[in-house]
Amino acid sequence: MKKDRVETISDGVMAVAITLLVIDLDIDAKSSTPLATQLREQWPSFAAYVLSFFVIGTLWLNHHNLFRLATRIDRRIMLYNLLMLLLVAAIPFATKTYADYVLAGGANARMAVLLYGGILEATSLLFTLMVVHLVRARLTDTPLSSGDARRLVLRNTAGTFIGPVLIVAGLIKPILLLFFGICAVFYYMGPGLSALGGGRRMEPKRVEAFSDAVLVVAITIMVLYLHVDSHSPESLAIQLREQWPSFAAFALSFFVISTVWLQQQSLFRIATSIDQRMMVYNLVLLLFVVTIPFSTYAYADYVLAGGTNARVGVMVASAAIFAMALSLSAMLMHIVGAGLIDPRISPRQARKTMLRYNLGTLLGIPAIAISLTTPILALPLGLALVGYYVGPGLRALNALGTDREARESTA
């Protein structure tokens, strides 16, 4: 049977799961505890978020490459895939449970390790079963030699032994699961991904679809941060007026994520193909995109109070947005540097585009400095930077894409 719909549902489940991880990141604006202290005390939640994000993201990368090898799938592949998605959907719950109990120690922490590590290991095992069955049932695009098939199976099977090591380490000292887990991610993004043909260039169609799904969920869950208290003695009008920074942050977040979508669309438009590094850069971009709702509302909750809390809020929001800008710049530079751009586009034109585009990233530095001095200015400055990326920055990218299409039409 055809694999398209299986890819679609897999992309959707993983995109939603990877975005729901951010809901577990929270601060209490009504607490007397300073924002910096709240963030510091929640470091296990942030570390577990990063680990789980890359676990799901790396799984998607490998899933993408695996299905690229397949010409068709059968019922057993569908069964393994559905069971894997069942576990992927539970990763946000397991992540929060582990982060809540990891520092407490004792029986609860060990049970959290078993839950989190067990789900990750079972997910890895099911993926390996798909690889083994794909090879044995000869469902690959081109027949694999016995040596290639053996190497493919061995590299992916080796990954299933990482899970028990993580669990044992976590049972000895729960926090070790985090550190060893990050090391495991590097394996799956390296040898594990390469074993599935990650070094080959490919069409960006499925990467675009997965990215769109993540952006859609991220841009939608922002509304969960808007709320009023129906039991408050204050009138609804007063509550809405007092929350104007939250509504402004909602608008800023919406336009920031929408701008990322526009930039990403243009980047994929000028690329003739993508490679493994491009996919990793894109995954890093999505890591920060998903944090935008949390980071902008951390700023909105404290901006009117002023002082240290407001400046910390500015730093949190600015770090996420600046990291996204750097990721987009890295993607553009890699497209040009790795030869993924249309070869008929002159190097001079490509360099000119990079300079104009990267100017937006450089403008972010003084904007952050001004915002730290006067936090309330972060909102208009943020919108101004969005305007630059939607204006000159986007026009620079679109000019390359238009030029490429014009060359193709005359070829």
N, C-alpha and C positions, 0 to 999 in steps of 0.2 A: 504494500500500500504506500501511498505518497506520504512524505514526511512534513509537508508544509504546515498542516494544522497542528501537528505535534510540536513543531518549533514555535508556533504562535502561542499556544497555551503555555508552553514552558517559559517563553519570554515574559508573558504576562504575570505568571505566578512569581517568577524570580524578581521581576521589576517591583511588584507590590511588596514582596517580603523585604527587599533591600531598602525600600523607602520607609516602611513601617518601623524600622529599627530606630529612627530618629525620635519617634514618639516617646520613647523611654528616657530621653534626655530632658530634664526638667529643672526648673529653678522656682523658688518661692519668693516672689517680689514682696510679699507681706511679712516675710521673716526679717528679724533684726540682724540676722547673720549677713555679713558683707557678701557681695556677689562673688568676689575673688575666692573667699573661703568656701562658698557653696560649690563653686566649680572645682576647687582643689579636692574637696571631700568626695566629689563624684567622679574622680579620675578612673575608678574601675569601670564605670558606665561608659565613659568616652573610649577607653581602651577596648572594652568588649564590643562597642559599636564599630570601631575600626576593624577589629579582627573579623567580626561577623560580616561586615560589608565586603571585605576582601574574600572571605570564604564563599559567599554567594556569588560575588563578581567573578572570582576565579573559576568557580563551578560553571558559570555561564560561558566564560571564555572556552573552557574545555568542551562544554556541551556544544557550543557553536562549531568548534573544529571537528568534533566527533561526527556530527550530523552532516558536515561538509564532506566527509569521507563516504557517507552512505548514499547509495542510489535509491534505496527503499528501506522500509522498516517492516517488521512483522509484529504479531501480537505480543510476543515475549518482550520485545524492546518497548512496546507501549506500556506493558505492565510494570517493567522496571522503572520506566520514566515516571509513571504516575506515582509509584511508591516513593520515588526520590522527591517528587514535588510535594508530596504529603509532608515529608520531613523538612523540606526547605521552608514550607509555610509555618512550621513550628519553631524555626530558628529565632525569630524575634522574641517569642516567649521564653525560650531557653536562655537567650542572651540576657534578658532582664533578670531572670531568676539567678543566674550565675553572678551577675554584677551586684545584685542585692545582698548576696550571702558570702561572697568570696573573702571579704575582710573579717567576717565574724568568726570564721574558723569552726571547728567542731563538726558534729554530724551533719548539720545543715549545709555547711560549705562542701563537704564531701559528696552529699547527695546532689547538690547543684552541679558539681563537677561531673558526676555520673550522667546527669540529665543532659547537660550541654555537650560534653565529650561524646556521649553515646549517640546523640543525634548527628553530630558531625561525622563520626565514624560510620554510622549506618548509611548516611548520604554518600560518603566516599565508596563504600562497598557496593551500593547499588549502581553507581556510575561505572565502577570497574566491571560489574556483571554485564552492563550494556556493551562495554568495549569488548569483552571476551566473546559475547554472543554475536556481536557484529562481525568479528573476525571468523569465528567458527562457522557461522551460517552464510559466509561469503556475501554479505550485504554491502560491501564496500564498492566505491565507484570504479576503481581498477583493482584487479586481483592482486593481492599482496603475496610476495614471496614468503616462504616459510621463515626466513630470517627476519624480514620486516615484521611479520605477524608476531613472532616470538618477542621481538624487542618492544613492540607496541604493548603487548599484554604485560610483559615484565615491568616496564616502567610505570604502568598504571597500577599494577598489583602492588608494587613497592609502596605506593602511597597509602594503601590500606593498612600498612603496618605502623604508620605514623600515629593513627588514632589511639591505639592501645598505649603507646608511649606517652601521649598527651594525658590520657586518663590516669595512668599510674603516677606520672609526675604530679598531676593535680591532686591525687589522693594523698600524696606525701606532703605537698604544700600547694594549696589551691591556686595561688597566684601564678604558679609555674605554667599552668595551662595557657595563660595569656601569652607568655613569652615564647614557649615552644610552639604555640599555635601560629604565631607570626612567622616563625621559621618554616613551618609546614606550608604556609601560603607561598613563600618564596620558592619552595620546591614545585608546587603545582603551577606557578607562573613561569617556571623555568623548564626543567627537564620534562615534567608532566605535560606541559603545553606543547613543547617542541616535539614530543613523541607523537602527537596527533597532527603534526604538520603545521604547527604554529609559525614556522619560518616562512611559509609560502604567502604570497600576496593573494588578496581575495577581494571580491566585491563588497562594498560597505552596506548593502541593503539590510541585512539582519542586524548589524550594529546600529544602524539608524533606527530601526524599529524598536529595539530594546531601549535605546537612549530616549526615544520619544515616550515610551511607556513610563520610564522612571521620572521624566520631567512632568508628565501629566499628573502622576500621583503626587509628586512633590508640590506642584503648583496648586493642587486641590486641598491637601491636608493643611495648608496654611490657615484656612478658615477655622480649624479646630482651636486655634489660639485666640479667637475672638469670642468673648463671652460676657454675659451680664448676670448679676445675682438677683433672681426674682424675689428673694427674701430680704434684700437690702432695704433699709428705710428710705434711701435716696430714690428719687424718681428716675424713670428710665432715661429721660432727657438728660439729666445730670450725669448719669453713668456713661451715656454715650459721649457726652462732651468731654468728660474726664479721660476717656480712653482714646482721644484723638491720635495720640502717638501710635497706638496699636493699629488703628486704621491706616495711618500713614505708612507704618512698617509693612502692613499687608500689601498696600499698593506698590511700595518699593520692591518687596520680595517678588511680587507678581511680574513686575517689569524686568527685574534682574533675571529671573528664570526664563522669561519669554525672550529676553535678549540673548541669553545663552543658546536657546533653541535656534534663533535666527543665525547666530554666529556658527553654530555647529552645522547647520544645514548648508551654509555657504562653504565651510571647510570641506565637507564631504563632496560638495559639488565640484570643487576645483581639483580634487584628488581622482586620479584615474583608477587607483586601487588603494588598499590599506594593508598594513602588515601587523605583526604581533605587537610591536612597540606602540604603534598608533592606537591599538585597542587598549593597551595598558594606560596610556595617557588619557584616553577617553574615560576609562574606569575611574581614574584619579579625579578627573573633572566631575564625574557624577557623585563621587564621595563628598565633595564640598557642596555641590548643588543640593543634595538631600539635607544638609545641615542649615540651609538658608532660612527655613521657617523658624527653627529654634534660635539661631543666632540673631536674626533681626528683631525677634520679640524679646530676647534678652536685653537688647538695646532699648526697645520701646518701653519696657517695664521700669527702666531706671533713668531715662533721659531727663525727665522733668525734675527728678530729685537732685541732680547735679552731683558734684563731688567725685570721689573715687569710684563709686558704683557706676556712675554714668560713663566715666572714662573706660572702665573695664568692659562695659557693654559695647562701647564703640570699638574696642580692640577685638572683641569676640566677633561682631558683625563684619568689621573690616578685614579680619584675618580670613574669614570664609570667602568674601567677595574677591579679595586680592588673590587668594589661592586659585580661584576659578579663572581669573584673568591670566595668571601665570600658566595654568593648564592649557587654556586656549592658545596662548602664544607658543607654548611648547609643541602643540599639535601642528600649528602653522609652520613653525621652523622645521619640524620633522618632515612634513609633507614636501617642503622644498629641498631640505638637505638630503633626504633619503631617495630623492628622485621619484616620489609618488605623484608629482605634479605633471601635467601634460608637458612633454619635452619640447613642444613647439612654442611654449611660453618662454620668453627670453629671461636669462638670469637677472638682468638689470631690472626688468619689470617685477620679477618676484621679490628682489631685494627691496625695491621701492615700496611694494605692498607691505612687506614685513615691517619696515620702518614706520609707515603710517599707522599700521595696526598696533604695533607695540607701544606707540606713543600713549595710547590709552592706559596701558599698564603703568607707565612712568608717571602719568598725571595722577594716578591713584596715590602715590607717595605723599605729595603735598596735601592732597585732600584728607588723608588719614591724619597728618600732623595738625591740620587746622581743626579737624573734628575732635581730636584729643584735647585741644585747648578750649573749644566751644562745642560740646557734644550735640547741641540742637542743630548745628549746621551740617551734621552728617547726612540728614535726610535730603536737603536740597543738593548737596555736593554729590551724593549717591545718584540722584536723578540726573544730574548734569553729566556724570560719567556714563550713565545708561544712554543719554542722548548722544554722546560721542560715539559709542559703540554702534548705536543704531544708525548714526549719520556717517561721518567720514570713515570709521572703521569698517562698517558693513559695505559701504560703497567700494572701498579698496578691495575687499574680497570678491564682491560681485563683479567688479571689473575684470578680474582674472577669469571668473567663471563664464562671463559673457564672451570674453575673448576666445576662450577654449571652444565654446559652442559655435562661435562664428567660424573658427578654423575648421571644425568638424563638418559644418554645413557646406563649406566651400571645397572640402577635400574630395 
